[in-house]
Amino acid sequence: MRVLKNTYGVSIGFIPKVSRLSLMNKLTGSSLDRKVKEIPDYLEKDPMEKLLEKPLKIDEYDESIYELRSMSPRTKAKIRKKVIAFGRQSKKLSFVTLTFLNKVTDRQAIKVLGAFLDNVSKRSKDFQYLWVAEKQSKNEVFKDNIHFHLITNKFWNITRWWTYWLEVQKTQGIVPRDENYKPSSAFDVKVVSSNNIKGVGNYITKYITKNTGQYRCMVWNCSRKISQLYTDFYSDMIFLTQLEKLEQADQLGGKIQTYKQEYCSVHLIPLNNITSRLYNKIDEQNKIVWKMIPKEKIKGDKI
């Protein structure tokens, strides 16, 4: 029997020799499936909180002491799946781009981002986010300056948070060359319709597909609840048979593209309102995950 690994718009069929029947009907992709820890996930501090608690030493701004990181194809695929899973649980999303007032090191930038997200989390009810780093290749003044793209479930008071984003930069010594310069483009927000499953994924995907930059900091991260979302499930070939029947009936909204490899076959599937129903198994489990964290652990809204 062949085992199929399914995620949003992609199915991988493994040859029997490497198939593991024990995976059948199993959901994967959630941080909840990592090795069990003595401390529950919702009590453990996330990487951003740990970073904020660690004092910055003078030599921490010396970029040369940190290894370069980049986004692998596997990382890019994981980000795309997490964004789609997030969008299927939160119907109101926003896409935020955060840029800097002046030239920054990667370490400075990640420190500012951490302080910003920490403040938003304290003042917003159940604030969830996923961010990716990108280098500004077209900025001739600040060549290769890092900036960040975020998908969030928050409605932003732009004036309030734009002002705070500039202020938190100044606390880290990042000031504009002209002290009166307050670029509105430093905090850009767009509303995202999560009803378009493909569109939600594309919002972040278009920024990571060609992202070949190298960084001396994390290249992406997300809030704990998003990390706990499932993104894949294993099945037998019936899943693919259902899609083929839709294709034959001209109801698939496109064609299945198949790429045969040594140990598996990769099937690219049109992602739309028709095919999205076949991933309801992931959604139903994620609805449970989304409500798992006790309410007292979610910081209240102070705005």
N, C-alpha and C positions, 0 to 999 in steps of 0.2 A: 504494500500500500504506500502511495506517495503522500507526503505531508506538505501542506500548503501554509505558508506564513503570510498573513494578510494585514495590510495597513491601508491607510487612505490613498486609493488610486494605484496601489502596487501590490502584487501578489507574487510570491516566490515559491515555485514548486520544486522540492528537493527530490533527487533520485532515490529509489528505495534503499540503496546502499548506505546513504547517510541520513535517512529519515529516522526520527526518534518518535515512535508511536506514543511514548509517554507524554509528549507535548500536545497531543490531540485535545482540542477544546480549551487549551490553556491560554490565558491572557498574559501579556508581557509588556514591558516598557515603563513600568511604574517603579519608583524608588522604594515602594513598600516591599518589593520582592528582593531587595538587597539583604545581605546577611543581617539577621536579627541582632539588634543592639539592646543593651540593658536599659538605655534611656529611650523612651518613646520619641518618634520623629518630631512630634509637635512641641516637645520640651527642649529638644536640642537646638542650639542656635545655628542659623544658616551661615554660609560663608561670608556674607556681607556684614552680619553682626559681629562675627569674629574679627573681621578686618578692621572694623571701626574701633573695637576695643584695644587693638594692638597699636601702641604709640609709634608714630613715624619717626624713625631715626634720620639723621642728616643723610647718611649714605643710602637710604632707601630710595632717594631720587636719582641715584646713580644707576641708570638703565643697564649698564654692562654687567651687573651682578645677577641679573635675572635671565632665565632662558627664554628664547623666542618661542612663541606659540602661534599656531595658525589653525584654520578650520579644515578638518579632514572631510572627505565626502560623507563619511559616517556621521560626523557631528552635524553637518548641514541637513542630512536626512532626519536626524533626531529632532533638531530644532523645528523643522517643518511639521513633523508629526505632533509635537507638543503644542504648537500654535493652533493647529486644526482641532486637537482635542480640547484645548482651552476655549476656542470659539464655539464649540458644540455644548459647552456648559454655561458660558456667559454670553448672553444675547446682545449686550451693549459693550462694545469694545472701542478703544481709541488707539490711534497710532501716534506715538510721540517721538520727535527727533530732538536730541539735546546736543548742542554744539557749544564750543568754548570761546571766551572773549579774547584769548591770546594763545600763544604757543604753550603746549603742555606736554609733559612726559606721560607715558601710559600709566605710571604709578600715581601721579597726581590726579589724572582723570578718573581712575577707578576709585580713588579715595573720595573725590567730590561726588561721584555717582552714588557711592555707598551712603554718604551723609544725606544726600537728597532723598534716596529711597527710604532710608530709616525715618526721616521726618514725615514723609508722606504716609508711611505705614502707621505711625503713631497718631496721625490726625485723620485717617480715613478708615471707614468700616470695611473690613475684609478686602483690603487692597491686594490685588494679585497682578503679577507682571512677568514678562519675559523680555530680556534685552539682549542685543547683539552689538558688538563693537565693529566699527568700520573706519578705514583711513580715508581722509579727504584728499583724493588724488587731484581734484580740480582747483584746490585752494592754493594759489601761487604764493600768498603771503605766509600762510602757515602750512607749508608742504608736509603732507602725511600726518597732519594733526588728527588725533583720534576723535571720534564722536560716537554717539549711541542712538540706536533705534529701539523703541519699546512698544510692545503690545500690552495694554492694560485694560482693566475692567472699570476704570474710573472716569467720571465726568469731571473735567478739569476747569476750575476757575482760572482762566489763562492769565489774567493780570496778576493774580495772587501768586501763582506758582512760577510764572515767568520771572517775577521780581525775586522770589526766593532762590530760583536757580542761579541768578546772577550774584546774589548775596553769598551763597554757599561757595561759589568760586572764589570770591574775594577773601573769604576766611582762610582759604588755602594759598593765598598770594597770587591768584590769577586775576589780573586786572587789565582792562583795555588800555591801549596806548593813549587814547583820549579818555580822560576820566569821566566825561559826560556822555560817552558812547554807550548806548543800551540797545543793541540790535534785537529787534523783535524776532528775527529768524533763529535766534539762539534757543528758542522754545517754541517748537512748531507742533500743532496738534491737528489731527484729522480723525473724523468719525469713521469707523469701520462697520460695515453691515455684516454681521456674523451669519445671516441667512444664506449668504453665498459661500459655501464650504470651500470651493476652490479659491475664491478671492481672498479669504482670510489667510490661507496658507501662502498665497502669492505676495501678500503685503510684506512679509518678512523675507520670504524666499528670494525675491528679486534683489535683495540687498546682500544675501549670503551666497548666491549661486556663483557670482564672479568675485567673491571676496577672497583675494589671495594675499591680503595683508598679513604682516607678522607683528605680533604684539608681545610686550613684556608684562602681560597681565592676563586675567581671564578673558576669553573671547566671547563668552556668553554666560548667562545664568538666568534662573527663574525662581519665583517664590515657591515655597514648600508645597503648597496645594497643587501647583501645576506640575511639579516634579513627581507627584504621586499619581498623576493621571496615567491610565493605561493607553497604549497607542497601537498594539498589535494583538492578533489572536491567531492561533493555529487551528486548522481544519483539515478535512480530507478534500478530495478534488470536486466534491459537490458544489462548493462555493464557486469555483471557476466554471463549472457546468451551468450554473444559474446565469452567470454573466454571458456565457456563450449563447444561451437561449435568448437573452435579451438582445444580443447583437444580431442574431438570425432574424428576430422579429422587428428589426430596425427600431428598437426602443432603448438602445444603449446610449444614444447621443454621441456616437463615434465608433471607433474600431479599437479592438484589443491589439496592442502591439507586443509581440513576443520575441525575446532575445534569449537564445539557447546558449548556455555556458556549460562548463565541464561537469559540474555537480548539481546544477539547478537550471530552471528556466524562469526568467523574469518576465512577468506580464504587466504591462502598463495599461491601466484601465481609466477611461474617462471618468472624471469626478464631477458629479452633478447631483441634482435633487433625487434622481431615480436611483443611481448607484449608491448614494450615501445611506440609503435605508439598509443596505446590506451590512453596514458597520454598526447597527444599533446595539449589537452585543457589547461593543466597547463602551458605547454611550451609557447603557444601563448600569454597568459596573462603575463607570466614572461618576454617575449621579450619587451613588453610595459613597464613593471616595470623597466627593466634593463636600459632603455633609459630615465627614468623620471627625474633624477637629472640634473639640468641645468649644461652645460659644464663649466661655470665659477666657479661652486662649486667644480669641480674636480681639484685637485692640479696637476700642470704641471710636466713634466718629466725633471729633472735637471741632470740626469746622463750623 
